[in-house]
């Protein structure tokens, strides 16, 4: 029997008995279930009636019941501002007692609660506590938090981009997406002046992002001890989450990302116009991001987008420099001499290690020398100086962009009264000492000086220990490189010698796999594994020592954590690159007097330079790091039974979630600035990575993460100072790379001081010194020794030959080159720094039109407030005149006339 039924009710509970279990459907919106087809089965084998109850079964056209896909309470009126979830477990009584006390205190603060029983959840285990903040509670805490709300529509005309608008049209988004709300003048909410503000619909006056921010503020400060008890540590939702009393706490997304909801479509619009990769060439809807996720997340995506735009210029210039290296490939006289059998093929080089390495011919490095020329040429000097200026342009233009966003997002007056600078609940709980605040004249918690110093000393010692551990690990990787190089040389040499060709036996550096390449690749892999392992511990250690310091405010806590984590990551990621750039091949010594790591008794002879060493190391570490950061494939959440269950299965976006996004990009920024002179294609790779990164991050925020609690931020915080420090350091590192790692300075000195033909002919012979071989190497037979070798070998240095009165001491050419290197460093640094400071002085941090708009808006706000107060005073005085009893003809005294005239 089938029947079509209309259900015009707000709450209906349909019990279905199927396979000996009851299933409950809760329908709380008549509009969602009207005209639905319902099968009614009476006394059938599949569905049996209990007593005389009629059992109904809803035929769903979608996996998700639309009546449950809502952000409202069962009455369909009160909005769900926050959701807490919990399950019953073995320690249920104690946790249940905490929940009862916590929920009772929440209700005392004015919040309204509604619980979804576990029988209504999909897993039949999880309870959901829905929280609603009434208008009075929102108004009270909006006053406390000094939240800005609109009071007048802005009459300041917006600037119009008219020039070449047709060129940018394909990259633009619809106006309602870019500007989802009109522009208003705003002012701090005052509960006593509600008629001053533009309150149209009281239920929607505070947007969802503001509502969840207020509710989270209450949750983080609400106690969970019973009335009459005093236990300051029993406070806040964070502790309840950490001890397992609640399993999750989150605000709800407004709808499903792939489908519009009823009167809710912001998440859907974000997914459609922002989170899909096909939108990679479109501008970001920053205003919509700010409205939905809050200003702090909006600032991050604004910075990431601006950084990516600026990378385009650096990538183009780097690509031009690389193309120049390719086009000048045939003009590289140095590589031609190395590859010439009569020149490079006749030069026998000294062994690169003590025991297992044999002599080798210079022409075996032919391929490596050509590859090195692609990155080490005349254009690289220009590119290194350009990147020093580019960094300054990027930071200065970002300050201007940031100032414009501060104005547009109403963050200009975001100061101490805002949430990030308010005292952390953890500080209030742990600091039992109280003292008088001289400004507010109120007692406030504080940390005594001796306690603070002790905690800082312990924190500093911990940071020093972990940084020392990093350096010890890097030293171990260097020792590995030195120890296994000879083994690789022996293995590869024996493999090549199997052919019986005596010449092949000498070419230990030639071919596709060389000892240098094998050692570098394996060492980079080991280094990467160590980086990932140490990163796992760094995060926990940095959070632990930051918690131990007990920072007072949220901003102070975040800045301290940022500083510690970046110090760890800087040493962890860049130490191997600094070793290759500034130490490898610099302290080698010469044949007969080599320099050994840990002393001669360990026989760990320091590495010599290999062509393209730094670019290969940077590329390997960078590529492996990017692969690791995107290694986790996240599944698409299934359509669940209710809106809160859909969001519950998503990943939690912690308060430190944005911190890791910034850290990833700043580490990349360091790679492309600190070592860009050795690898001009780094900005191009970073550009491609960031184009993908923006959409991947957008996709994660929109589809994979729970909705984060909205929070404000007027800038990128401590990351700005870190970027400035990296920018200054990058000038120094690139100058030293060009001077001491690149072969550019020695070539220029030879060209202008030692070349007879004003060309690079003879440079190779000039850059190699000679050493007399005292005895035959132990691993070579006398036949090979006398057949293929002379009594001398060559090595890369500038020393007097054997037989000279100052044999094996540095020649004058060495000192000329050293002087040229030092002069180059000084000149390059001063030129770049002068240009940097001049650009920084020329470009104001705040655009002039933004300054004018800020002053104009402040003037209009003060004028409007003055007029409001005058009108309000008029009404009060008029009301007092009407209600005041008239005792005589002169009831209105001259004094009162004078007071009224002064007020008006």
VOGU-3710 file (C-alpha; in Angstrom, 3 decimals, decimal comma):
1> xxxxxxxxxx> 0,000/0,000/0,000  1,447/3,402/-0,999  0,259/6,807/0,120  1,409/10,376/-0,654  1,356/12,523/2,490  2,006/16,225/3,196  3,646/16,906/6,573  3,043/20,559/7,546  4,690/20,350/11,002  7,841/21,760/12,519
11> xxxxxxxxxx> 8,843/18,709/14,497  7,943/15,152/13,620  9,646/12,003/14,859  9,194/8,961/12,665  10,194/5,639/14,201  11,056/2,888/11,742  11,581/-0,663/12,860  13,911/-2,390/10,475  16,025/-5,474/11,112  15,211/-5,322/14,834
21> xxxxxxxxxx> 16,503/-1,766/15,330  14,773/1,590/15,521  15,846/4,535/13,265  14,792/8,074/14,197  14,276/10,870/11,670  13,935/14,368/13,077  12,201/16,872/10,776  12,172/20,444/12,018  11,236/22,552/9,003  7,893/22,234/7,311
31> xxxxxxxxxx> 9,206/23,862/4,150  11,779/21,105/3,735  9,305/18,213/3,882  6,221/19,578/2,150  4,988/17,530/-0,805  7,519/14,721/-0,113  6,572/11,231/-1,247  6,318/8,829/1,676  5,827/5,083/1,529  3,515/3,719/4,136
41> xxxxxxxxxx> 3,880/0,020/4,833  1,378/-1,670/7,096  2,059/-5,103/8,610  4,662/-5,972/5,940  7,651/-8,268/6,329  10,130/-5,365/6,164  8,331/-2,910/8,486  6,220/-3,998/11,440  3,895/-1,852/13,463  4,418/-1,458/17,163
51> xxxxxxxxxx> 1,072/-1,179/19,013  -1,133/0,722/16,622  1,567/3,174/15,466  1,793/3,989/11,786  5,363/3,471/10,517  6,508/5,758/7,780  9,577/5,628/5,623  10,907/8,654/3,787  12,126/8,094/0,235  15,180/10,369/0,012
61> xxxxxxxxxx> 16,261/11,682/-3,354  19,612/12,683/-1,865  21,886/10,941/0,609  21,649/14,015/2,841  18,293/14,737/4,401  17,698/18,423/3,585  15,647/18,853/6,740  18,803/18,233/8,764  21,130/20,278/6,578  20,526/23,427/8,569
71> xxxxxxxxxx> 22,285/25,880/10,854  19,251/26,445/13,093  17,779/24,863/16,192  14,780/22,581/15,864  12,455/25,566/15,966  13,999/26,843/12,725  14,495/30,302/14,254  17,495/30,274/16,601  20,829/30,073/14,788  23,493/27,537/15,777
81> xxxxxxxxxx> 26,564/29,605/16,623  28,778/26,819/17,935  28,713/23,049/18,296  30,337/20,840/20,944  30,523/17,079/20,560  31,209/14,341/23,101  30,894/10,588/23,599  30,331/8,411/26,641  33,337/6,358/27,728  34,743/4,516/30,735
91> xxxxxxxxxx> 35,476/7,739/32,594  31,967/8,958/31,865  30,822/9,999/35,339  33,602/12,488/35,958  33,328/13,936/32,448  29,565/14,065/32,720  29,885/16,047/35,928  32,231/18,504/34,206  29,838/18,871/31,286  26,874/19,522/33,568
101> xxxxxxxxxx> 28,773/22,235/35,446  30,131/23,773/32,241  26,763/23,818/30,482  25,058/25,247/33,558  27,576/28,088/33,652  27,067/28,691/29,931  23,338/29,050/30,500  24,004/31,470/33,361  25,920/33,611/30,899  22,870/33,730/28,675
111> xxxxxxxxxx> 23,668/31,131/26,044  20,935/28,780/24,884  21,692/25,065/24,462  20,109/22,190/22,611  21,391/18,602/22,642  21,158/16,024/19,878  20,975/12,538/21,332  23,466/9,929/20,186  20,621/7,847/18,752  20,114/10,616/16,184
121> xxxxxxxxxx> 23,739/10,599/15,062  25,040/8,395/12,306  27,546/6,496/14,459  25,045/6,111/17,311  27,773/7,212/19,753  28,247/10,973/19,490  26,215/13,631/21,264  26,089/17,120/19,772  25,535/20,197/21,928  24,287/23,132/19,847
131> xxxxxxxxxx> 24,835/26,635/21,213  22,919/29,789/20,370  23,793/33,306/21,532  20,698/35,512/21,940  20,718/39,156/20,893  21,287/40,456/24,435  24,363/38,262/24,898  25,756/39,301/21,523  25,182/42,968/22,320  26,847/42,663/25,746
141> xxxxxxxxxx> 29,991/40,972/24,489  30,161/43,080/21,346  30,418/46,021/23,728  33,091/44,229/25,775  35,153/43,253/22,708  34,694/46,682/21,092  33,450/45,129/17,863  32,914/47,640/15,097  29,477/47,744/13,496  28,008/50,013/10,772
151> xxxxxxxxxx> 26,268/53,243/11,672  26,186/55,087/8,329  26,630/54,172/4,701  29,932/55,413/3,341  29,720/58,424/1,053  33,394/58,388/0,073  33,617/57,609/-3,652  35,563/54,488/-4,530  38,416/54,710/-7,013  37,609/53,202/-10,379
161> xxxxxxxxxx> 40,149/51,278/-12,442  39,233/52,441/-15,915  42,516/52,282/-17,829  42,937/49,035/-19,774  39,971/47,500/-17,968  39,252/45,247/-20,925  42,663/43,602/-20,501  41,967/42,613/-16,908  38,359/41,545/-17,485  39,161/37,815/-17,970
171> xxxxxxxxxx> 40,881/37,791/-14,567  38,059/39,485/-12,672  35,267/37,934/-10,640  31,619/39,074/-10,446  31,003/42,204/-8,411  28,808/40,465/-5,837  31,641/38,000/-5,146  34,407/40,586/-4,890  32,252/42,972/-2,799  29,685/40,851/-0,945
181> xxxxxxxxxx> 28,584/43,702/1,332  28,256/47,483/0,948  30,748/49,912/2,414  29,781/51,472/5,748  31,253/53,788/8,304  31,727/51,760/11,482  32,176/52,446/15,145  32,712/50,411/18,304  29,420/48,916/19,422  27,909/50,519/22,485
191> xxxxxxxxxx> 24,966/48,773/24,095  23,633/52,080/25,429  23,504/53,614/21,938  21,700/50,987/19,921  19,723/53,630/18,040  23,008/55,105/16,771  23,795/52,067/14,636  22,159/50,803/11,454  20,258/47,872/12,891  17,906/46,593/10,232
201> xxxxxxxxxx> 17,206/42,976/11,118  18,246/42,333/14,712  18,754/38,627/13,993  21,257/39,284/11,207  22,855/42,465/12,565  25,837/40,459/13,833  27,161/38,246/10,996  27,987/34,569/11,658  31,734/35,259/11,843  31,182/37,789/14,639
211> xxxxxxxxxx> 28,742/35,487/16,409  31,117/32,525/16,529  33,931/34,800/17,667  31,821/36,029/20,603  30,687/32,528/21,571  34,244/31,200/21,480  35,297/34,077/23,729  32,661/32,966/26,246  33,583/29,282/25,928  37,278/29,953/26,507
221> xxxxxxxxxx> 36,550/31,782/29,802  33,671/29,814/31,220  34,465/27,659/34,272  33,369/24,064/34,746  33,415/23,827/38,529  30,244/23,919/40,576  28,967/27,002/42,294  30,708/27,530/45,604  33,923/25,790/44,505  37,042/27,648/43,479
231> xxxxxxxxxx> 39,468/25,960/41,122  40,863/28,473/38,664  42,396/25,797/36,455  38,973/24,339/35,721  38,212/26,982/33,119  37,798/27,083/29,370  36,832/24,846/26,501  40,497/24,219/25,652  41,060/22,282/28,858  37,834/20,360/28,363
241> xxxxxxxxxx> 39,007/19,368/24,899  42,458/18,364/26,150  41,085/16,132/28,937  38,558/14,488/26,633  35,404/15,886/28,185  34,432/17,188/24,749  35,795/15,738/21,527  35,374/18,790/19,292  34,270/22,432/19,323  33,582/24,294/16,105
251> xxxxxxxxxx> 31,271/26,754/14,328  29,255/25,444/11,389  29,736/26,037/7,697  26,706/27,794/6,253  25,986/25,151/3,566  27,486/22,318/1,548  30,328/23,501/-0,669  28,918/21,903/-3,827  25,335/23,118/-3,355  23,690/26,320/-2,185
261> xxxxxxxxxx> 21,817/26,228/1,075  18,643/27,980/2,067  19,571/31,672/2,353  23,235/30,640/2,605  25,699/30,473/-0,233  29,003/31,972/0,910  30,802/28,626/1,185  29,400/27,570/-2,176  30,606/30,812/-3,798  34,050/30,387/-2,274
271> xxxxxxxxxx> 34,322/26,899/-3,703  32,987/27,889/-7,122  35,035/31,062/-7,627  38,115/30,443/-5,490  38,871/26,852/-4,460  38,801/25,176/-7,873  42,097/24,893/-9,712  40,502/26,029/-12,982  40,240/29,454/-11,338  44,026/29,725/-10,958
281> xxxxxxxxxx> 44,177/32,754/-13,283  41,362/34,601/-11,487  41,749/37,159/-8,752  40,991/36,052/-5,209  37,684/37,150/-3,609  39,474/38,611/-0,588  36,436/40,460/0,756  34,378/37,277/0,726  37,218/35,356/2,367  37,419/38,007/5,063
291> xxxxxxxxxx> 33,681/37,976/5,606  33,471/34,177/5,903  36,722/33,274/7,667  37,735/36,521/9,343  40,409/39,132/8,737  43,325/37,003/9,918  42,849/34,343/7,260  41,978/37,024/4,714  45,319/38,768/5,364  47,186/35,495/4,816
301> xxxxxxxxxx> 45,635/34,889/1,403  46,122/38,547/0,468  49,829/38,242/1,318  50,196/34,911/-0,488  48,497/36,293/-3,593  50,629/39,455/-3,579  53,815/37,408/-3,068  52,867/35,226/-6,032  52,212/38,277/-8,210  55,612/39,746/-7,349
311> xxxxxxxxxx> 57,285/36,403/-8,049  56,200/36,750/-11,672  58,703/39,599/-12,213  61,536/37,720/-10,483  60,712/34,545/-12,428  60,848/36,394/-15,776  64,241/37,957/-15,004  65,606/34,636/-13,709  64,384/32,866/-16,837  66,074/35,504/-19,020
321> xxxxxxxxxx> 69,352/34,928/-17,170  69,016/31,190/-17,692  68,249/31,687/-21,388  71,354/33,861/-21,639  73,351/30,972/-20,213  71,856/28,650/-22,822  72,482/31,068/-25,712  76,074/31,709/-24,637  76,651/27,975/-24,411  78,919/27,900/-27,468
331> xxxxxxxxxx> 80,926/30,940/-26,336  82,063/29,292/-23,128  85,816/29,053/-23,733  86,464/27,600/-20,284  84,260/24,564/-20,918  85,718/24,145/-24,386  89,205/23,900/-22,921  88,025/21,367/-20,343  86,380/19,261/-23,053  89,276/19,565/-25,507
341> xxxxxxxxxx> 91,199/16,232/-25,568  94,430/18,127/-26,180  93,922/20,396/-23,168  91,566/18,862/-20,649  92,353/15,353/-21,809  96,069/15,848/-21,186  95,700/17,275/-17,674  95,916/14,601/-14,953  94,208/15,658/-11,733  95,215/14,573/-8,250
351> xxxxxxxxxx> 92,941/12,008/-6,479  89,901/13,407/-4,707  90,260/11,085/-1,737  93,187/9,336/-0,061  92,898/5,580/-0,514  90,300/4,435/-3,029  90,442/7,347/-5,486  92,820/7,330/-8,442  94,068/10,024/-10,752  91,559/11,319/-13,265
361> xxxxxxxxxx> 91,537/13,395/-16,434  90,091/16,892/-16,412  88,023/16,304/-19,552  85,883/13,844/-17,592  84,132/16,914/-16,044  83,145/18,212/-19,473  79,391/17,705/-18,999  79,418/19,176/-15,486  81,285/22,290/-16,640  78,681/22,942/-19,371
371> xxxxxxxxxx> 75,858/22,473/-16,845  77,571/24,821/-14,398  77,780/27,522/-17,076  73,980/27,602/-17,333  73,776/28,992/-13,791  77,194/30,591/-13,343  77,658/33,243/-16,009  77,852/37,007/-16,398  74,080/37,417/-16,092  74,119/35,818/-12,640
381> xxxxxxxxxx> 75,837/38,878/-11,149  73,093/41,122/-12,464  70,407/38,726/-11,232  71,877/38,594/-7,709  71,802/42,398/-7,492  68,332/42,516/-9,018  66,962/40,087/-6,407  68,330/42,283/-3,621  66,296/45,174/-5,049  63,288/42,941/-5,801
391> xxxxxxxxxx> 63,054/41,898/-2,163  62,871/45,550/-1,132  60,206/46,306/-3,727  58,195/43,314/-2,574  58,271/44,308/1,100  57,595/47,996/0,468  54,719/47,411/-1,942  53,262/44,852/0,441  53,215/47,471/3,203  51,170/49,701/0,900
401> xxxxxxxxxx> 48,840/46,845/-0,011  48,499/45,963/3,649  47,660/49,571/4,568  44,939/49,628/1,917  43,459/46,397/3,291  43,543/47,832/6,820  41,408/50,711/5,631  39,051/48,647/3,491  38,561/46,029/6,216  38,209/48,599/8,985
411> xxxxxxxxxx> 41,331/47,593/10,895  42,991/50,998/11,196  42,080/51,411/14,873  42,580/47,750/15,709  44,621/48,208/18,870  44,820/47,035/22,464  41,120/46,616/23,008  40,947/43,928/20,339  40,969/40,219/21,036  44,577/39,410/20,123
421> xxxxxxxxxx> 45,899/41,783/22,799  43,541/40,676/25,552  44,881/38,589/28,390  45,005/34,873/27,647  42,856/32,671/29,912  45,921/30,489/30,582  47,806/33,534/31,905  44,920/34,454/34,207  44,749/30,882/35,500  48,448/30,212/36,095
431> xxxxxxxxxx> 49,398/33,632/37,471  47,966/33,733/40,978  49,790/36,928/41,959  47,897/40,194/41,602  48,996/43,815/41,328  47,381/47,169/40,623  47,362/48,312/37,003  48,390/51,972/37,089  46,345/52,754/33,988  43,072/50,950/34,684
441> xxxxxxxxxx> 43,434/51,092/38,499  42,294/47,466/38,641  43,944/44,404/40,106  45,367/42,172/37,394  47,419/38,946/37,306  51,159/39,202/36,735  54,227/36,963/36,611  56,937/37,857/39,169  60,333/38,850/37,801  62,277/35,966/39,364
451> xxxxxxxxxx> 59,772/33,438/38,007  59,874/35,026/34,568  63,697/35,011/34,487  63,837/31,363/35,529  61,385/30,376/32,809  63,234/32,420/30,179  66,570/30,853/31,155  65,108/27,367/30,837  63,545/28,321/27,507  66,828/29,736/26,205
461> xxxxxxxxxx> 68,741/26,645/27,300  66,214/24,406/25,550  66,421/26,402/22,329  70,231/26,323/22,461  70,224/22,569/23,017  67,952/21,872/20,058  69,867/24,171/17,736  73,065/22,423/18,823  71,377/19,103/18,085  70,582/20,316/14,573
471> xxxxxxxxxx> 74,168/21,362/13,986  75,357/18,017/15,336  73,090/16,206/12,877  74,392/18,339/10,009  77,949/17,591/11,107  77,062/13,906/11,051  75,740/14,248/7,490  78,988/15,980/6,477  80,978/13,172/8,077  78,838/10,712/6,124
481> xxxxxxxxxx> 79,675/12,525/2,882  83,374/12,341/3,640  83,283/8,708/4,744  81,275/7,260/1,851  82,797/9,302/-0,956  85,795/6,989/-1,144  83,497/3,952/-1,068  81,447/5,239/-3,983  84,627/6,093/-5,853  85,960/2,572/-5,291
491> xxxxxxxxxx> 82,698/0,894/-6,363  82,253/3,035/-9,467  85,949/2,753/-10,322  85,949/-1,020/-10,078  82,730/-1,210/-12,115  84,273/0,900/-14,877  87,492/-1,051/-14,754  85,779/-4,333/-15,563  85,811/-3,454/-19,265  89,563/-3,804/-19,298
501> xxxxxxxxxx> 90,012/-0,362/-20,764  92,758/1,297/-18,763  91,554/4,725/-19,732  88,111/4,104/-18,243  89,733/3,246/-14,969  90,981/6,807/-14,632  87,647/8,479/-15,407  86,202/8,243/-11,908  84,391/11,590/-12,238  82,932/11,007/-15,686
511> xxxxxxxxxx> 79,720/9,326/-16,793  76,152/9,764/-15,570  76,783/8,520/-12,023  79,842/9,988/-10,371  81,074/9,679/-6,777  80,185/13,341/-6,215  76,644/12,876/-7,551  76,054/9,649/-5,648  77,340/11,172/-2,417  75,329/14,408/-2,842
521> xxxxxxxxxx> 72,066/12,622/-3,646  72,285/10,136/-0,785  73,446/12,824/1,650  70,554/15,093/0,600  68,086/12,247/1,159  69,527/11,514/4,598  69,512/15,207/5,412  65,877/15,456/4,363  64,892/12,503/6,562  66,672/14,115/9,509
531> xxxxxxxxxx> 64,878/17,410/8,792  61,482/15,719/8,821  62,222/13,770/12,023  63,511/16,834/13,847  60,556/18,902/12,620  58,222/16,487/14,385  59,958/17,166/17,696  60,488/20,885/17,055  56,792/21,560/16,937  56,158/19,947/20,310
541> xxxxxxxxxx> 59,250/21,462/21,923  58,512/24,974/20,635  54,908/24,814/21,885  56,046/23,407/25,230  58,628/26,096/25,947  56,267/28,844/24,740  53,547/27,554/27,080  56,135/27,402/29,856  56,927/31,102/29,405  53,209/31,913/29,961
551> xxxxxxxxxx> 52,863/34,841/27,528  50,261/37,361/28,623  48,414/38,020/25,356  47,476/36,006/22,298  49,654/38,210/20,118  52,659/37,780/22,405  52,162/34,016/22,476  51,956/33,805/18,697  55,002/36,025/18,147  57,153/34,024/20,544
561> xxxxxxxxxx> 56,126/30,748/18,966  56,807/32,145/15,485  60,292/33,270/16,525  61,244/29,917/18,035  59,859/27,818/15,198  61,526/29,947/12,554  64,867/29,737/14,363  64,568/25,950/14,408  63,445/25,740/10,803  66,072/28,206/9,606
571> xxxxxxxxxx> 68,917/26,155/11,044  67,266/22,888/10,035  66,577/23,695/6,383  69,380/26,088/5,517  72,393/24,723/7,419  73,246/22,164/4,715  72,894/24,859/2,034  75,199/27,180/3,994  77,715/24,340/4,271  77,711/23,720/0,512
581> xxxxxxxxxx> 77,801/27,446/-0,289  80,427/28,674/2,153  82,391/25,748/3,584  82,549/22,941/1,068  85,789/23,114/-0,918  87,024/26,188/0,978  89,268/24,484/3,563  90,710/21,596/1,572  94,429/22,257/1,734  96,609/20,849/-1,012
591> xxxxxxxxxx> 98,210/17,477/-1,886  100,603/16,439/0,823  98,979/18,767/3,343  95,244/18,149/3,150  92,834/19,359/5,841  90,968/16,636/7,695  87,741/16,815/9,640  88,223/15,736/13,297  91,967/15,651/12,703  94,236/13,485/10,586
601> xxxxxxxxxx> 93,712/10,407/12,763  90,113/10,143/11,508  91,155/10,427/7,835  87,951/12,339/6,942  89,436/14,561/4,252  87,389/17,696/3,552  85,374/17,720/0,355  86,453/19,534/-2,758  84,051/21,536/-4,924  82,020/19,806/-7,592
611> xxxxxxxxxx> 80,297/21,728/-10,417  76,699/22,675/-9,669  76,884/21,472/-6,086  74,765/24,150/-4,427  71,923/24,217/-7,013  71,582/20,450/-6,867  71,438/20,449/-3,060  68,911/23,290/-2,932  66,738/21,650/-5,596  66,773/18,244/-3,934
621> xxxxxxxxxx> 65,876/19,549/-0,473  63,236/21,954/-1,834  61,539/19,430/-4,114  61,471/16,735/-1,437  60,083/19,221/1,063  57,248/20,254/-1,294  56,461/16,621/-1,973  56,345/15,918/1,761  54,052/18,867/2,504  51,520/17,657/-0,095
631> xxxxxxxxxx> 51,932/13,942/0,485  48,649/13,415/2,354  45,660/12,861/0,132  42,521/14,012/1,844  39,300/12,208/1,161  36,095/13,979/0,290  33,678/13,799/3,219  30,562/11,749/2,669  27,110/13,281/2,826  26,168/12,867/6,445
641> xxxxxxxxxx> 22,936/12,983/8,289  23,091/16,513/9,655  24,967/19,742/9,141  26,894/19,348/12,427  27,832/15,758/11,568  29,094/16,823/8,143  31,389/19,368/9,763  32,360/17,040/12,611  34,122/14,602/10,267  36,175/17,395/8,696
651> xxxxxxxxxx> 39,696/18,166/9,847  40,099/20,534/12,735  41,758/23,846/11,903  43,684/24,690/15,052  44,749/28,143/16,174  48,230/27,309/14,866  46,954/26,153/11,487  47,684/29,471/9,818  51,092/29,526/11,461  52,189/26,460/9,488
661> xxxxxxxxxx> 50,933/27,963/6,230  53,006/31,094/6,828  56,026/29,054/7,883  55,956/27,004/4,689  55,904/30,113/2,511  58,565/31,981/4,514  60,915/28,988/4,288  60,356/29,030/0,526  61,010/32,784/0,520  64,349/32,074/2,158
671> xxxxxxxxxx> 65,270/29,492/-0,472  64,619/31,875/-3,368  66,376/34,874/-1,787  69,283/33,556/0,266  70,654/31,250/-2,438  69,120/32,648/-5,619  72,547/33,589/-7,046  73,342/29,888/-7,363  70,017/28,925/-8,963  68,250/31,676/-11,010
681> xxxxxxxxxx> 65,316/29,381/-11,833  64,250/29,223/-8,167  61,688/32,100/-8,491  60,116/30,386/-11,514  59,695/27,126/-9,600  58,320/29,058/-6,630  55,824/30,834/-8,910  54,444/27,551/-10,230  54,344/26,148/-6,712  52,464/29,159/-5,312
691> xxxxxxxxxx> 49,872/29,234/-8,088  49,041/25,686/-7,086  49,445/26,430/-3,372  46,786/29,159/-3,375  44,162/26,868/-4,866  45,183/23,886/-2,732  44,957/25,976/0,441  41,617/27,396/-0,726  40,344/23,891/-1,431  41,448/22,699/2,012
701> xxxxxxxxxx> 39,811/25,624/3,793  36,577/25,270/1,840  36,119/21,504/1,686  38,435/19,737/4,126  38,590/21,903/7,249  35,960/22,794/9,758  35,088/26,436/9,750  37,705/28,199/11,901  36,766/30,699/14,555  36,919/34,157/12,995
711> xxxxxxxxxx> 39,682/36,362/14,359  41,093/39,748/13,483  44,604/40,779/12,436  45,723/44,057/10,885  48,940/42,647/9,396  51,000/39,479/9,080  52,506/40,061/12,511  55,996/38,823/13,380  56,401/37,378/9,892  56,969/40,936/8,613
721> xxxxxxxxxx> 60,116/41,334/10,704  61,303/37,858/9,729  60,911/38,727/6,049  62,847/41,963/6,584  65,654/40,051/8,294  65,790/37,452/5,521  65,850/40,248/2,924  68,871/41,909/4,549  70,652/38,579/5,015  69,981/37,644/1,384
731> xxxxxxxxxx> 72,105/40,558/0,143  75,041/39,315/2,207  74,668/35,643/1,261  74,332/36,338/-2,456  77,354/38,617/-2,395  79,429/35,898/-0,711  78,081/33,227/-3,081  79,087/35,283/-6,093  82,497/35,984/-4,570  83,501/32,659/-3,040
741> xxxxxxxxxx> 81,282/29,983/-4,608  80,950/31,263/-8,154  83,920/31,161/-10,532  83,031/34,592/-11,898  85,591/36,680/-9,956  88,632/34,465/-10,766  87,656/34,529/-14,449  87,327/38,315/-14,462  90,696/38,758/-12,722  92,339/36,476/-15,257
751> xxxxxxxxxx> 90,639/38,252/-18,185  91,703/41,762/-17,180  94,988/41,120/-15,369  96,621/37,948/-16,619  95,281/37,179/-20,098  97,595/38,115/-22,959  94,884/38,059/-25,620  92,026/39,668/-23,641  90,164/36,375/-23,838  89,624/33,412/-21,556
761> xxxxxxxxxx> 92,072/31,187/-23,393  94,518/29,608/-20,970  92,298/30,195/-17,934  92,072/26,503/-17,048  95,822/26,071/-16,982  96,145/29,266/-14,959  93,623/28,100/-12,327  95,354/24,757/-11,681  98,450/24,263/-9,579  101,019/21,468/-9,881
771> xxxxxxxxxx> 102,106/18,891/-7,326  105,026/16,436/-7,476  103,871/12,880/-6,756  106,256/11,372/-4,223  105,242/7,696/-4,511  102,924/5,514/-6,536  99,402/5,187/-5,044  98,858/1,870/-3,299  95,821/0,909/-5,372  97,595/1,215/-8,736
781> xxxxxxxxxx> 99,928/-1,313/-10,344  103,354/-0,295/-11,582  102,261/-1,053/-15,162  99,385/1,477/-14,984  101,525/3,928/-13,117  104,315/4,121/-15,685  102,026/3,731/-18,708  99,537/6,480/-17,967  100,967/8,924/-15,499  103,738/11,427/-15,131
791> xxxxxxxxxx> 105,445/12,425/-11,927  103,097/15,368/-11,298  99,353/15,961/-10,989  97,226/19,110/-10,970  94,812/20,452/-8,369  92,584/23,522/-8,189  94,384/26,286/-6,365  96,817/29,147/-6,874  100,126/27,905/-5,436  103,739/27,936/-6,551
801> xxxxxxxxxx> 104,881/24,754/-8,347  107,368/22,238/-6,911  110,974/23,394/-7,219  110,063/27,057/-6,638  111,736/28,719/-3,689  108,230/29,271/-2,196  106,784/25,991/-3,408  103,179/25,235/-2,466  102,602/28,729/-1,074  99,989/31,036/-2,547
811> xxxxxxxxxx> 100,891/33,012/-5,637  100,268/36,689/-6,207  97,311/35,765/-8,415  95,627/34,204/-5,367  95,930/37,450/-3,412  94,701/39,482/-6,385  91,640/37,239/-6,628  91,029/37,439/-2,873  91,237/41,224/-2,986  88,843/41,289/-5,940
821> xxxxxxxxxx> 86,405/39,066/-4,034  86,446/41,292/-0,967  86,056/44,395/-3,131  83,137/42,800/-4,966  81,391/41,962/-1,677  81,815/45,482/-0,354  80,708/47,141/-3,609  77,734/44,843/-4,192  76,479/45,116/-0,612  76,787/48,882/-0,537
831> xxxxxxxxxx> 75,181/49,374/-3,936  72,273/47,086/-3,145  71,766/48,474/0,374  71,864/52,080/-0,853  69,302/51,282/-3,534  67,193/49,345/-0,981  67,117/52,191/1,530  66,489/54,751/-1,202  63,537/52,738/-2,517  62,214/52,274/1,021
841> xxxxxxxxxx> 62,463/56,037/1,573  60,846/56,876/-1,762  57,864/54,548/-1,334  55,592/55,559/1,573  54,130/52,737/3,627  50,604/54,144/3,365  49,271/55,420/0,006  48,327/59,098/0,016  44,729/58,437/-1,025  44,339/55,966/1,861
851> xxxxxxxxxx> 45,680/58,560/4,326  43,156/61,086/3,013  40,298/58,597/3,252  41,235/57,664/6,825  41,268/61,324/7,894  38,006/61,987/6,068  36,319/58,999/7,679  37,475/59,966/11,170  36,181/63,482/10,643  32,785/62,237/9,476
861> xxxxxxxxxx> 32,566/59,788/12,371  33,247/62,526/14,911  30,740/64,811/13,211  28,075/62,129/13,170  28,711/61,258/16,811  28,464/64,907/17,785  25,154/65,349/15,974  23,837/62,160/17,552  24,764/63,246/21,065  23,219/66,689/20,500
871> xxxxxxxxxx> 19,950/65,194/19,254  19,922/62,744/22,124  20,456/65,539/24,642  17,643/67,555/23,050  15,272/64,650/23,502  16,325/64,142/27,114  15,892/67,803/27,959  12,549/67,967/26,163  11,340/64,933/28,083  12,491/66,447/31,379
881> xxxxxxxxxx> 10,633/69,717/30,609  7,436/67,864/29,858  7,522/65,706/32,977  8,779/68,448/35,370  5,914/70,015/37,402  5,267/73,695/36,647  4,968/75,493/40,038  5,034/79,073/38,804  5,198/81,233/35,728  8,978/81,392/35,999
891> xxxxxxxxxx> 9,491/77,638/36,190  12,080/77,771/33,393  14,903/79,635/35,102  17,583/81,648/33,304  20,155/79,135/34,514  18,382/76,321/32,722  18,165/78,426/29,559  21,912/78,931/29,776  22,593/75,196/30,218  20,418/74,306/27,219
901> xxxx> 22,085/76,893/24,995  25,542/75,601/25,937  24,558/72,008/25,136  23,137/73,020/21,770
//
